[in-house]
Amino acid sequence: MAWERYGDGMRLVGDVHFDAQTVEDAIDRLSFARNRPATMCRLLREGIKKGRFSKDTLWRFSKWCHWEDQSERDAQQIAKLLFGEVPPRFRDEQNKPHDDALTSYQHFLKSVVVRYRKK
């Protein structure tokens, strides 16, 4: 499966490149984290089902990938399975974008799209 830019996010096109059960198991583990990730888990499942992720979902998810907790390891596993890499953290603790967030986000999208580009 390939990722392509879609609006301000990205979407999947073609055949699935990840093991759906492995991703679901990782989301299940994340769902038990002490820091209440129910919304994030729902957004991940919806994104997989719809085959697309919005910028907002990706930015929210990036915080989970940098949490200094067991949930960080689970989120990073999900990111690596879906995107081939862990996104940088785009927002701070107050949900304000980091100074270089937009640039970092564009680099992340480009990297993922290039990695999974159809041959």
Beta strands, then each sheet from edge to edge (+ up, - down):
strand 1: 2-6
strand 2: 9-13
strand 3: 52-53
sheet 1: 1+ 2- 3+
end
